[in-house]
Amino acid sequence: MKEVGMMYPGRGPFRYLPPWLRPGWWFRPRFCWWLMLSFPFFDSKTELEWLRAEREYLREWLRAVEERIKELEEGE
Protein backbone atom coordinates (compact mmCIF):
# COMPACT_ATOMS: atom_id res chain seq x y z
CA MET A 1 0.00 0.00 0.00
CA LYS A 2 1.42 3.38 -0.98
CA GLU A 3 1.84 6.18 1.52
CA VAL A 4 -0.40 9.16 1.14
CA GLY A 5 1.30 12.26 -0.21
CA MET A 6 4.20 13.02 -2.48
CA MET A 7 7.18 10.79 -1.80
CA TYR A 8 10.33 10.45 -3.84
CA PRO A 9 12.27 7.23 -4.40
CA GLY A 10 14.63 6.14 -1.67
CA ARG A 11 14.46 4.97 1.91
CA GLY A 12 16.74 7.47 3.62
CA PRO A 13 15.92 10.24 6.07
CA PHE A 14 15.49 12.74 3.22
CA ARG A 15 13.05 10.71 1.11
CA TYR A 16 10.45 13.46 1.42
CA LEU A 17 12.78 15.80 -0.50
CA PRO A 18 13.32 15.67 -4.23
CA PRO A 19 16.83 14.51 -5.12
CA TRP A 20 18.04 17.99 -6.06
CA LEU A 21 17.26 19.29 -2.56
CA ARG A 22 18.92 16.48 -0.62
CA PRO A 23 22.26 17.09 1.11
CA GLY A 24 23.89 14.36 -1.01
CA TRP A 25 23.06 16.36 -4.13
CA TRP A 26 24.79 19.49 -2.84
CA PHE A 27 27.65 17.68 -1.11
CA ARG A 28 29.44 14.59 -2.27
CA PRO A 29 28.49 11.25 -0.68
CA ARG A 30 30.01 10.48 2.73
CA PHE A 31 30.70 14.18 3.30
CA CYS A 32 29.94 15.45 6.80
CA TRP A 33 27.79 18.37 5.69
CA TRP A 34 26.60 19.00 9.25
CA LEU A 35 30.16 19.95 10.22
CA MET A 36 29.73 23.09 8.12
CA LEU A 37 27.14 24.38 10.56
CA SER A 38 29.06 26.87 12.63
CA PHE A 39 28.21 28.15 16.05
CA PRO A 40 29.44 31.56 17.15
CA PHE A 41 31.92 31.59 19.97
CA PHE A 42 31.38 34.00 22.81
CA ASP A 43 33.54 34.45 25.85
CA SER A 44 31.89 34.08 29.26
CA LYS A 45 31.76 37.85 29.89
CA THR A 46 29.85 38.52 26.67
CA GLU A 47 27.49 35.63 27.31
CA LEU A 48 26.86 36.83 30.88
CA GLU A 49 26.03 40.35 29.65
CA TRP A 50 23.68 38.95 27.03
CA LEU A 51 21.94 36.68 29.53
CA ARG A 52 21.41 39.56 31.96
CA ALA A 53 19.95 41.73 29.20
CA GLU A 54 17.73 38.85 28.09
CA ARG A 55 16.53 38.33 31.67
CA GLU A 56 15.57 42.00 31.96
CA TYR A 57 13.77 41.87 28.62
CA LEU A 58 11.79 38.82 29.72
CA ARG A 59 10.92 40.48 33.03
CA GLU A 60 9.49 43.46 31.16
CA TRP A 61 7.36 41.15 29.01
CA LEU A 62 6.20 39.26 32.08
CA ARG A 63 5.13 42.53 33.73
CA ALA A 64 3.20 43.51 30.61
CA VAL A 65 1.48 40.11 30.46
CA GLU A 66 0.54 40.26 34.14
CA GLU A 67 -0.88 43.77 33.68
CA ARG A 68 -2.96 42.60 30.73
CA ILE A 69 -4.27 39.62 32.70
CA LYS A 70 -5.22 41.96 35.53
CA GLU A 71 -7.05 44.26 33.09
CA LEU A 72 -9.00 41.35 31.63
CA GLU A 73 -9.93 39.99 35.05
CA GLU A 74 -11.16 43.40 36.22
CA GLY A 75 -13.19 43.85 33.06
CA GLU A 76 -15.26 40.72 33.68
C-alpha positions in Angstrom: 0.0 0.0 0.0 1.4 3.4 -1.0 1.8 6.2 1.5 -0.4 9.2 1.1 1.3 12.3 -0.2 4.2 13.0 -2.5 7.2 10.8 -1.8 10.3 10.5 -3.8 12.3 7.2 -4.4 14.6 6.1 -1.7 14.5 5.0 1.9 16.7 7.5 3.6 15.9 10.2 6.1 15.5 12.7 3.2 13.1 10.7 1.1 10.5 13.5 1.4 12.8 15.8 -0.5 13.3 15.7 -4.2 16.8 14.5 -5.1 18.0 18.0 -6.1 17.3 19.3 -2.6 18.9 16.5 -0.6 22.3 17.1 1.1 23.9 14.4 -1.0 23.1 16.4 -4.1 24.8 19.5 -2.8 27.6 17.7 -1.1 29.4 14.6 -2.3 28.5 11.3 -0.7 30.0 10.5 2.7 30.7 14.2 3.3 29.9 15.4 6.8 27.8 18.4 5.7 26.6 19.0 9.2 30.2 20.0 10.2 29.7 23.1 8.1 27.1 24.4 10.6 29.1 26.9 12.6 28.2 28.2 16.1 29.4 31.6 17.1 31.9 31.6 20.0 31.4 34.0 22.8 33.5 34.4 25.9 31.9 34.1 29.3 31.8 37.8 29.9 29.9 38.5 26.7 27.5 35.6 27.3 26.9 36.8 30.9 26.0 40.3 29.7 23.7 39.0 27.0 21.9 36.7 29.5 21.4 39.6 32.0 20.0 41.7 29.2 17.7 38.8 28.1 16.5 38.3 31.7 15.6 42.0 32.0 13.8 41.9 28.6 11.8 38.8 29.7 10.9 40.5 33.0 9.5 43.5 31.2 7.4 41.1 29.0 6.2 39.3 32.1 5.1 42.5 33.7 3.2 43.5 30.6 1.5 40.1 30.5 0.5 40.3 34.1 -0.9 43.8 33.7 -3.0 42.6 30.7 -4.3 39.6 32.7 -5.2 42.0 35.5 -7.0 44.3 33.1 -9.0 41.4 31.6 -9.9 40.0 35.0 -11.2 43.4 36.2 -13.2 43.9 33.1 -15.3 40.7 33.7 
